[in-house]
Amino acid sequence: MDAYKRFFADKSVLVTGGAGAIGSNLTRAIAELGARTVMVLDDFSASYEWNIPSLPNVLFVRGSVTDETALKRVFSHRPEVVFHLAAFFANQNSVDYPERDLHVNGLGTLRVYQYATMSKVEKLVYASSGCSIYGSAAPLPLSEDFVSMHLTTPYQITKMLGELYANFFWHHYKLPVVKARFFNSYGPGEVPGQYRNVIPNFIYRALKGLPLPFTGSGDETRDFTYVTDIVDALLRAAYFDGAVGREMNIASGKETRILDMAERVNELCGNSAGIVRAEHRVWDTKKRLLASIERARETLGYEPGMDFDEGLHLTVQWFRDHWDAIDRDAEFPPGMSAAARGVVVRPDLSPSEVATTVA
């Protein structure tokens, strides 16, 4: 077993947001690596209890990172490693509810840093967002040294705020923090909903025989990253001391057209409903996303291993295997989100006329 995996044997680990898509996969991986205890702190605001791994060394505390009583409970176990994944997710959600976004992603993150500092943790890994903090004018491939002040949603602002607080706690208190910038995660564990990512929402619609909504030119791209590759990077980030105080892009390092992804989802799901045009979202200004992963390669030995087509296949299979729970818990209330308005069925559109909805 690799050294970074052996590192977690008999460790006490805290995963905030551990019932979410990435968090549940990370929790399972750490528990199976022999951790003494993996504590999950989650309030189920964007996750579900059935997603938490049922393993003897996994302990669950229901609560928010803004709740000091909950934080005192989990930090009383003296975690040696903390993965801070809990967040008010994501762009459209933050546009609709900016104060809650600031409360969770700002104050909640600050409190996690404070408790981690008091507890003298060995390592804290902060889940940032490369899709958010680079803005729309950054040159491709996106590298960690580029900084933009032209952000277009509260979520983007508060994800950057979390990084700025991380810098403060590292420089002032020597909190050993690593900033992991995720790109377009997908894979088993993410239940679809009006504020979720594009791939689970497309798979959900396709399995129901519904057309997939688009809002751009059809040539938009994203750097889709499979969840197990992200988990591997997080494990490495907690182990390698060279990552402390630094930002790391966690991505596939490859561009995929949204239109190609949608067509493949329809094919895998046997969906003949095609695609439809949807209203453009004002905050969605990024035409292309492609991350440089050279720093993560050099510092962490990170190398994404999942082929995109295989990752889509595995994700569709997870949907089929858990369909009853997913269909029950998928949240698409009518009339609440601007992202759900203005969908017009246009079966006559050719691929070159289609636009894309992107997360």
Secondary structure as UniProt FT lines:
FT   HELIX           3..6
FT   TURN            7..10
FT   STRAND          12..16
FT   TURN            17..19
FT   HELIX           21..32
FT   TURN            33..34
FT   STRAND          37..42
FT   HELIX           49..51
FT   TURN            56..57
FT   STRAND          58..62
FT   TURN            65..66
FT   HELIX           68..75
FT   TURN            76..77
FT   STRAND          81..84
FT   HELIX           91..96
FT   HELIX           98..101
FT   HELIX           102..108
FT   HELIX           109..119
FT   STRAND          123..129
FT   HELIX           130..133
FT   TURN            144..145
FT   HELIX           154..173
FT   STRAND          177..182
FT   STRAND          185..186
FT   TURN            188..189
FT   TURN            194..195
FT   HELIX           198..207
FT   TURN            208..209
FT   STRAND          212..214
FT   STRAND          221..222
FT   STRAND          225..226
FT   HELIX           227..239
FT   HELIX           241..243
FT   TURN            244..245
FT   STRAND          247..250
FT   STRAND          256..257
FT   HELIX           258..269
FT   STRAND          275..277
FT   TURN            282..283
FT   HELIX           294..300
FT   HELIX           308..321
FT   HELIX           323..329
FT   TURN            334..335
FT   HELIX           338..340
FT   TURN            347..348
FT   HELIX           351..353
//
